[in-house]
Structures are given as structure tokens and as C-alpha cells.
Amino acid sequence: MNSIDGAAGSRGGVPGGAGGLSGGLGPDRHPQADFFVCDFSGASPKDDLGSMEHPIFSLSTRPDRRVLDYEHNGTRITVTPSVKGRATIHDKDIVIYCVSQLVAALNAGRAVSRHLTLTAHDLLVATNRDTSGDAYARLREAFERLAGTRITTNIATGGYETTRGFGLIEAWEIVRRTRGGRMVSVAVTLPDWLFRAVLAKSVLTLSRDYFRLRKPLERRVYELARKHCGRQAEWQVGMAVLHKKAGSAAPLRVFRAAIRRMIEADALPGYALAERPGDILAVTRRAGARGAGTAPALSERALDAARILRPGADVHALAAAWRDHWETRGRARLDDPDAVFLGWLRKTPG
């Protein structure tokens, strides 16, 4: 993929010189018209139904290099990570942002393409992330995990079964940088399966408070609640089935304990959780959404130190795991959250 800057420079016709027959610029293979520019501020967050249903994204706080084999109701999915690890539920913010922009454009009657250009700052703001210099480096790491994660699945139609492989994003490219090295805009090519889902409006609107949920499991349970409960009054699911659909690598008893902490925290936007007899979780839709509860804030300096301690890890997921630990231990008052977080990280096996 050519950069946007390069494409713009080659649209002026024949470059200077001896008729442009030798040297000069090559052909403009990706003119600007082929790209959809993400410029809808305040677009409602949209998520595709396929990735909401299946546990494609990792909930791990460490680089997850395990191959995930998942089967449910006749659908088989294998998710294969790259050496960078499997794309995380926090990496999915990029996909959600792209889908949201495309749906907003379709609703406005604009032409769209699976080749997008987006402003990194707008993406960070829309997904409730900080906009420090290091945030751009983290964004690049997320793109690498998304591009490297591959999915293989079976589709049965008309008595034939087809096995298909694809990625979470097809390609990405940083197209401009400032003198300070910050990513300003990027070009992203979405896979055909995701683009078709957008054109078919196989998407659901998420609460904006979704991006305020820090814990990976909270985000995944919210996705499942939104997909299966939707506008129904209630959705019930067995803990064992929920454990499987969430894609949690924790033992069922540990998963169950985490769900009980979520019930107590009552932080899911739009849905309340309750445990029912028979090891059942009931998800009830409520009229008003509330955001995630108050938790210790960590400085960028602490997150930078965490990256040194855990190279390649998703530090936001690590921070979410630490906050979970802090809540479990009684939400003690912390004079120096940074020091406590880093101390916990040093003691916790990597």
C-alpha cells in the first residue's frame, strides 16, 4: 500500500523532466478516492456481530501465544496468534472505531471503502485513551497484533463445508509522522468479511461507557450481554457456557469468582448481573447505563516502567488485572498507586 502522501504527490500527471519517460514517480496505485476518510466525530460505537459472538480476542494480561480452538453449536473456530501474541480485547477498540466510522458514513449516504485513513488522535479520543506520546506507540503494537492474528473457521451451506482463513485486519501503514515521531494518521485495510458485515449492517451499537471498562472480562461479558440480551428484559446463561463463550483461560471456579465480583461492582453499562440457582447468570437490561467505578489512576511513568518489566505485554490489561486484585483485597486507600502497582507486577509471575 502506498502512503497517502505518496499518492497525493503522483496525481499531478507527468512529473517534471524529459516527458516523464524515465525516473520520476511511479504509478498512483491507490488514489485518494479509493480510501474512506474517517472524519465522523462523535460516531456511535458499533461492533460486528461475528466477533461479539465468538471469543476471538484474548482476555490475557500477558502476550497470549496459545492457539485457541473453539467449537459451539456446530461452528468451529481456530485463532492463531503471531509471535507478538493474540490480539487483545483492548486492541479491538481499533476495529470498533473503524466499523463505527463506516456505519456513520453509510447512514449519511457517503461512499465507503474497506481502505480507510484515520487520524490517530481522533481514534484515541473516541476510545477513551490518553493522547500522550507513548499512546501512539501502543497503538502501533495493537495494529501489529491485529494484523498478525489469524482465524480459521468452517461454514456449512448446501451440504458442503468450507474452511476459510482470514485476519482481523488485512493491512495497516503509518502514513505521516511529526518531527517528534508521533503517528498522526494511518491507512488501514479491513478484511473483506468485516467490510461485508458493515455493508449488511450486521452490527450493534455499544454504550460509550464500554471504553471506560478497564477489565478485559468486563468488556467481554458486556459484549455477550449486548448480543444476547439486547432489548429483551433478561438473558440467562449457565456459568460453564459463559466461561466458554467468554474465552477465559482461567479455571471455571476462578472465572465464577470473577463474575461474582462483577455482580458486586455492578459496573456494566446498561445491564445488571445476578447469580441464580443452578449455576446460572442472569443478565437484566436496565434503562440507565452507569460507568465503571472509581479505581486508582496510574501515571504514564508507571505504565512505561511496566513495559520494561513485561516486554510485549498489554500494559492496560495488566493495569486492569491489578485493579481487580486491589478490589478483591478490599479497595484499600493508596497513597502511591504507581509504587503499589509496580510492586505487585514484580511479585506476580510473568
matplotlib code that plots the C-alpha trace (Angstrom):
import matplotlib.pyplot as plt

x = [0.0, 1.4, 1.3, -1.4, 1.3, 2.9, -0.4, -1.2, 2.1, 1.6, -1.8, -0.4, 0.1, 3.6, 6.4, 9.0, 11.8, 12.1, 8.5, 8.4, 9.6, 12.4, 12.8, 10.2, 7.2, 5.7, 2.0, -0.6, -1.9, -4.1, -5.6, -7.2, -10.7, -10.1, -9.8, -12.6, -11.5, -12.6, -13.9, -17.2, -16.7, -19.0, -20.0, -21.8, -19.6, -20.6, -19.4, -19.8, -22.0, -19.4, -16.7, -19.3, -20.5, -17.2, -14.1, -11.7, -9.9, -7.6, -8.5, -4.9, -2.8, 0.3, 1.3, -1.1, 0.6, -1.7, -3.7, -7.4, -9.7, -13.4, -16.5, -20.1, -23.3, -21.5, -19.2, -15.5, -13.0, -9.2, -7.5, -3.7, -1.6, 1.6, 4.9, 3.5, 0.6, -3.1, -5.0, -6.5, -10.0, -8.4, -6.9, -10.5, -11.1, -9.4, -11.9, -14.8, -13.7, -13.3, -16.7, -18.3, -17.0, -18.1, -21.6, -21.9, -20.8, -23.4, -26.1, -25.1, -25.2, -21.5, -19.5, -17.3, -14.3, -12.5, -9.4, -9.6, -7.5, -7.9, -6.4, -4.6, -5.6, -9.3, -9.1, -7.5, -10.1, -13.1, -11.9, -11.2, -7.4, -4.8, -3.1, 0.5, 3.4, 3.6, 0.0, 0.9, 3.5, 0.9, -1.4, 1.2, 1.6, -2.2, -2.1, 0.7, -1.3, -4.5, -2.7, -0.9, -3.9, -5.4, -8.8, -9.8, -13.5, -15.9, -19.0, -21.6, -24.0, -26.0, -24.5, -20.9, -18.5, -16.0, -13.0, -11.8, -8.9, -8.7, -7.2, -8.7, -7.3, -5.7, -3.0, -2.0, 0.5, 1.7, 1.4, 2.6, 4.7, 5.6, 9.2, 8.7, 7.9, 4.2, 1.9, -0.5, -2.6, -2.6, -4.1, -6.0, -7.4, -10.2, -10.7, -13.5, -15.5, -15.7, -16.5, -19.3, -20.7, -20.7, -22.5, -25.1, -25.5, -24.6, -23.6, -24.9, -24.5, -22.4, -22.6, -19.9, -19.1, -17.8, -14.5, -14.4, -14.5, -10.9, -11.1, -10.9, -13.6, -16.0, -15.7, -16.3, -19.3, -20.8, -20.4, -22.2, -24.9, -25.4, -25.5, -27.8, -29.9, -30.2, -33.5, -35.0, -35.8, -33.5, -31.0, -29.9, -26.8, -25.0, -21.7, -19.9, -21.4, -20.5, -17.0, -16.6, -18.2, -16.1, -12.9, -11.5, -8.3, -8.9, -10.4, -14.2, -14.0, -11.8, -14.0, -17.0, -15.4, -14.5, -18.2, -19.3, -17.0, -18.6, -22.0, -21.0, -19.3, -22.4, -20.4, -21.7, -23.3, -27.0, -27.1, -27.3, -25.9, -27.3, -26.5, -29.4, -29.7, -28.3, -25.0, -26.8, -26.0, -29.0, -28.4, -31.1, -31.4, -31.8, -32.9, -29.9, -26.3, -23.7, -20.0, -17.2, -16.5, -13.6, -10.3, -6.7, -5.2, -1.8, 0.7, 2.3, 5.6, 4.3, 3.0, 6.4, 8.0, 5.5, 6.5, 10.1, 9.1, 6.9, 8.1, 5.4, 2.6, -0.6, 0.0, -3.6, -4.7, -2.1, -3.4, -6.9, -5.7, -4.0, -7.2, -9.1, -6.6, -7.0, -10.8, -10.5, -8.3, -10.8, -10.1, -7.6, -6.6, -3.4, -1.0, 1.2, -0.8, 2.2, 4.5, 1.9, 1.1, 4.8, 5.4, 2.5, 3.9, 7.3, 5.8, 3.3, 4.6, 5.1]
y = [0.0, 3.4, 6.1, 8.8, 11.4, 9.5, 9.0, 12.7, 13.6, 11.5, 12.7, 15.8, 14.0, 13.6, 14.6, 17.2, 16.1, 14.7, 14.0, 11.8, 8.8, 7.9, 8.4, 10.4, 8.9, 5.5, 4.9, 6.0, 2.6, 3.8, 7.2, 9.1, 8.3, 4.6, 5.5, 6.3, 9.1, 8.6, 12.0, 11.5, 12.9, 11.5, 8.5, 5.9, 2.9, -0.1, -3.7, -6.5, -9.5, -12.1, -11.1, -10.4, -14.0, -15.8, -15.5, -14.2, -11.6, -12.5, -11.6, -12.2, -9.6, -11.1, -11.9, -14.7, -17.0, -20.0, -21.4, -21.2, -24.0, -23.2, -25.1, -24.1, -25.2, -26.7, -23.7, -24.4, -21.6, -21.7, -18.4, -18.5, -15.6, -14.2, -14.0, -10.7, -12.6, -12.7, -9.5, -8.4, -7.2, -3.7, -3.9, -4.4, -0.7, -0.1, -2.4, -0.9, 2.6, 1.7, 0.0, 2.9, 5.4, 3.2, 2.8, 6.6, 7.2, 4.8, 6.4, 9.8, 8.4, 8.6, 6.1, 3.8, 1.5, -1.1, 1.0, 3.7, 6.6, 7.7, 10.2, 8.5, 11.3, 11.0, 7.3, 7.7, 10.2, 8.3, 5.1, 7.0, 6.5, 9.0, 11.0, 11.1, 10.4, 6.8, 6.2, 6.3, 3.6, 1.4, 2.0, 0.6, -2.5, -3.1, -2.8, -5.4, -7.9, -7.3, -7.9, -11.0, -12.8, -15.3, -17.0, -20.3, -21.3, -23.7, -22.6, -25.3, -24.5, -26.7, -29.9, -28.7, -27.5, -24.7, -24.0, -20.4, -18.4, -14.6, -11.9, -9.3, -6.5, -7.1, -4.3, -1.1, 1.6, 4.7, 7.5, 10.6, 11.4, 14.7, 15.7, 14.3, 10.9, 10.8, 8.8, 11.4, 9.3, 5.7, 3.8, 0.6, -2.1, -4.1, -7.7, -8.4, -10.4, -7.4, -4.9, -7.1, -7.3, -3.5, -3.2, -5.7, -3.7, -6.8, -4.6, -3.5, -0.1, -0.2, 2.2, 4.8, 3.7, 0.4, 2.1, 3.0, -0.7, -1.5, -5.2, -7.5, -9.8, -6.9, -5.9, -9.4, -10.0, -6.7, -7.8, -11.0, -9.2, -6.8, -9.5, -12.0, -9.8, -6.8, -5.2, -8.3, -7.9, -10.7, -13.3, -16.3, -18.4, -21.2, -20.3, -23.1, -21.9, -18.3, -19.4, -21.0, -18.1, -15.5, -17.3, -17.2, -19.3, -19.3, -22.4, -22.3, -21.7, -18.7, -17.4, -17.8, -15.8, -13.0, -12.9, -12.6, -9.6, -8.1, -8.7, -6.8, -4.0, -3.5, -1.6, -2.9, -0.1, -0.9, -4.3, -5.7, -9.2, -11.6, -15.2, -17.6, -21.2, -23.9, -22.0, -19.6, -15.9, -13.7, -10.5, -7.9, -4.9, -1.6, 1.8, 3.8, 3.0, 3.7, 3.9, 1.9, 2.5, 4.7, 2.9, 4.0, 6.1, 5.2, 7.6, 7.2, 6.8, 3.7, 2.3, 2.8, 1.0, -1.8, -2.2, -2.6, -5.3, -7.1, -6.6, -7.1, -7.2, -5.2, -2.9, -1.7, -5.2, -5.6, -2.5, -3.9, -7.1, -5.2, -3.1, -6.4, -7.6, -4.3, -4.6, -8.2, -7.1, -4.6, -1.4, -0.1, 3.6, 4.0, 6.9, 5.9, 3.7, 3.7, 2.1, -0.5, -1.4, -1.9, -3.9, -6.2, -6.6, -7.7, -10.2, -11.6, -14.4, -13.2]
z = [0.0, -0.9, 1.6, 1.3, 0.9, -1.9, -3.6, -3.4, -4.9, -8.0, -9.1, -10.8, -14.2, -15.8, -13.4, -14.5, -16.7, -20.2, -20.7, -17.6, -19.6, -17.2, -13.5, -11.6, -9.8, -10.3, -11.0, -8.5, -7.5, -4.6, -5.4, -2.6, -4.0, -3.1, 0.6, 3.0, 5.4, 9.0, 9.9, 11.8, 15.2, 17.9, 15.8, 17.9, 18.7, 16.6, 17.0, 14.4, 15.4, 14.5, 16.9, 19.6, 19.4, 19.4, 21.7, 19.1, 21.2, 24.1, 27.7, 28.9, 30.5, 29.0, 25.4, 24.5, 22.0, 22.5, 19.6, 20.6, 19.3, 19.9, 18.9, 19.7, 18.0, 15.0, 14.4, 14.8, 15.1, 15.4, 16.4, 15.7, 17.1, 15.7, 17.7, 19.0, 20.7, 20.0, 19.6, 22.9, 23.7, 24.1, 20.6, 19.4, 20.0, 16.6, 14.9, 16.7, 15.7, 12.0, 12.0, 13.7, 11.1, 8.2, 9.6, 10.2, 6.6, 5.3, 7.3, 5.9, 2.3, 1.7, -0.4, 1.7, 1.2, 3.2, 2.8, 5.5, 6.6, 10.2, 12.5, 15.4, 17.8, 16.9, 17.5, 20.9, 22.0, 20.7, 22.6, 25.8, 25.7, 26.7, 24.0, 25.3, 23.0, 24.2, 23.4, 19.7, 20.2, 22.0, 19.1, 16.7, 18.9, 18.7, 14.9, 14.8, 17.0, 14.9, 11.6, 13.0, 14.4, 12.0, 12.2, 10.5, 10.6, 8.9, 7.1, 6.1, 3.3, 0.9, 2.2, 1.7, 4.4, 3.5, 5.7, 5.4, 6.9, 7.4, 9.6, 11.9, 9.7, 6.3, 6.4, 8.0, 7.4, 9.2, 6.6, 8.4, 11.4, 13.0, 13.8, 17.3, 15.9, 16.7, 14.5, 13.0, 10.6, 9.4, 6.5, 7.4, 5.1, 6.7, 5.7, 3.2, 5.8, 8.1, 5.4, 4.1, 7.7, 7.8, 4.4, 5.7, 8.9, 10.9, 13.8, 17.2, 18.9, 22.1, 25.1, 25.0, 28.5, 27.1, 26.6, 30.3, 31.3, 32.3, 32.9, 29.8, 31.2, 31.9, 28.2, 27.0, 29.3, 28.2, 24.5, 25.2, 27.2, 24.4, 21.8, 23.6, 25.8, 23.5, 24.2, 26.0, 29.6, 30.6, 29.3, 31.3, 30.7, 32.5, 34.0, 32.1, 28.8, 29.7, 30.6, 27.1, 25.2, 27.0, 26.0, 29.5, 30.1, 33.9, 35.6, 35.9, 39.7, 39.2, 36.4, 38.6, 41.4, 38.9, 37.7, 41.3, 41.8, 38.6, 40.1, 43.3, 41.4, 39.2, 36.6, 33.3, 31.3, 30.5, 32.2, 35.7, 36.6, 39.2, 40.1, 40.0, 41.4, 39.2, 38.5, 36.2, 35.5, 34.7, 32.7, 33.0, 30.8, 32.7, 31.5, 32.6, 32.0, 34.6, 34.1, 35.6, 39.2, 40.5, 40.6, 41.3, 38.5, 37.1, 35.6, 32.2, 34.0, 35.8, 32.6, 30.9, 33.8, 33.4, 29.7, 30.8, 33.4, 30.9, 27.3, 24.7, 27.2, 27.0, 30.0, 30.1, 30.6, 33.3, 35.0, 34.8, 36.5, 39.2, 39.9, 40.0, 42.7, 44.5, 44.6, 45.8, 48.7, 49.9, 47.9, 50.4, 50.2, 48.3, 48.8, 45.9, 43.4, 41.0, 43.5, 44.6, 41.0, 40.1, 43.3, 42.5, 39.0, 40.3, 42.6, 40.1, 37.8, 34.2]

ax = plt.figure().add_subplot(projection="3d")
ax.plot(x, y, z, "-o")
ax.set_aspect("equal")
plt.show()
